[in-house]
Each structure stands twice: as structure tokens, then as C-alpha cells.
């Protein structure tokens, strides 16, 4: 998972990769061809992710889901992160957020 300051290093590289894919598509290449090139266009993002985490991710699309701020706090029962900052219950163990000492969900 990437903290915000780490995400801010990787996100521009992911965006640049998407822009390269769009240019590739505009040049007349098929979506299938662009999909094959996805990791090549986002190589810098994959490399930066590796430098930060030490994990060699091979699927650039997975990085989009590795941002800590997209998840809620850890469940006070099982310790797994809640699926969203506004989750009302833990998807892992079913514990409800109310009554566990969490701040109220807006």
C-alpha cells in the first residue's frame, strides 16, 4: 500500500502512461494492441512502485488499488482495513463500525 506522499510519486507516472496509450490509439492502433503495450507504457510507474515498496508488481492496473487513503481504518476486531473510509462494517469479519470506538461515519 502506498501512503499519500508515495502515491504522489507514482500517480503522475501512471497518468503519463495512460496519455501514451491514448496517443498510441490515436495513431490507429487497436485497443488490443494498446492493452498489450500497457505495462510498457507504464514501465516507469512499475519501476517507481518497486523502488518504494520492494515488490516487483507486474500488473500496472493493480497499482491503482494500492493507495492507503482509499481504505478505512483497521477493523478493531480482526485488524483488516475497512474497504472504504466510510464503511459501516468490516467485510472480513462482519463487525459493525458503531460501538467499536470509531468516529461516526458522515
C-alpha positions in Angstrom: 0.0 0.0 0.0 1.2 3.5 -0.8 1.0 6.4 1.6 -0.1 9.7 0.1 3.4 11.0 -0.4 4.4 7.8 -2.2 1.2 7.8 -4.3 2.1 11.4 -5.3 5.3 10.0 -6.8 3.6 7.1 -8.7 0.3 8.7 -9.8 1.9 11.1 -12.4 3.8 8.2 -14.0 0.5 6.2 -14.3 -1.2 9.2 -15.8 1.7 9.7 -18.3 1.4 6.0 -19.3 -2.4 6.5 -20.0 -1.6 9.5 -22.1 0.9 7.4 -24.1 -1.7 4.7 -24.6 -4.2 7.4 -25.9 -1.6 8.7 -28.3 -0.9 5.1 -29.5 -4.7 4.6 -30.0 -5.0 7.9 -31.9 -2.2 6.8 -34.2 -4.6 4.0 -35.4 -3.5 1.0 -33.3 -6.2 -1.2 -31.9 -7.3 -1.3 -28.2 -5.9 -4.9 -28.1 -2.5 -3.6 -29.3 -2.7 -0.8 -26.7 -3.6 -3.3 -23.9 -0.5 -5.4 -24.8 1.6 -2.2 -24.5 0.0 -1.2 -21.2 2.9 -2.3 -19.0 5.5 -1.0 -21.5 3.9 2.5 -21.4 3.7 2.4 -17.6 7.2 0.9 -17.1 8.3 4.0 -15.1 5.4 3.7 -12.7 6.1 0.0 -12.2 9.7 0.7 -11.5 9.0 3.6 -9.1 6.5 1.3 -7.3 9.2 -1.3 -6.9 11.7 1.3 -5.6 9.2 2.4 -3.0 7.8 -1.0 -1.9 10.5 -3.5 -2.8 7.7 -5.6 -4.5 8.0 -6.2 -8.3 4.4 -5.7 -9.5 3.8 -7.0 -13.0 0.3 -5.6 -13.5 0.2 -1.9 -13.7 -3.6 -1.8 -13.2 -3.1 -3.3 -9.7 -1.1 -0.2 -8.6 -4.3 1.9 -8.9 -5.8 0.0 -6.0 -2.7 0.3 -3.7 -3.5 3.7 -2.2 -3.9 3.7 1.6 -6.4 6.7 1.6 -8.9 4.6 -0.4 -9.3 2.3 2.6 -10.7 2.9 6.0 -9.0 2.3 9.3 -8.2 -1.2 10.5 -11.1 -3.2 12.0 -10.8 -3.2 15.8 -11.9 -6.8 15.8 -9.9 -8.6 13.1 -7.4 -5.9 12.1 -8.1 -5.9 8.3 -8.6 -2.5 6.8 -12.2 -1.4 6.2 -13.0 -1.4 2.5 -13.7 2.4 2.4 -13.2 5.3 4.7 -17.0 5.4 5.2 -17.6 1.6 5.6 -20.1 0.8 8.3 -19.0 -2.8 8.8 -15.9 -4.9 8.2 -16.2 -7.1 5.1 -13.8 -9.6 6.5 -15.4 -10.4 9.9 -18.7 -8.6 9.8 -18.1 -6.4 12.8 -20.1 -3.2 12.7 -18.3 0.1 13.0 -20.7 1.6 15.5 -19.9 0.6 19.1 -16.3 -0.2 18.4 -15.0 3.3 19.2 -14.7 4.6 15.6 -15.6 8.2 14.9 -19.1 8.5 13.4 -19.4 8.0 9.6 -20.7 11.2 7.9 
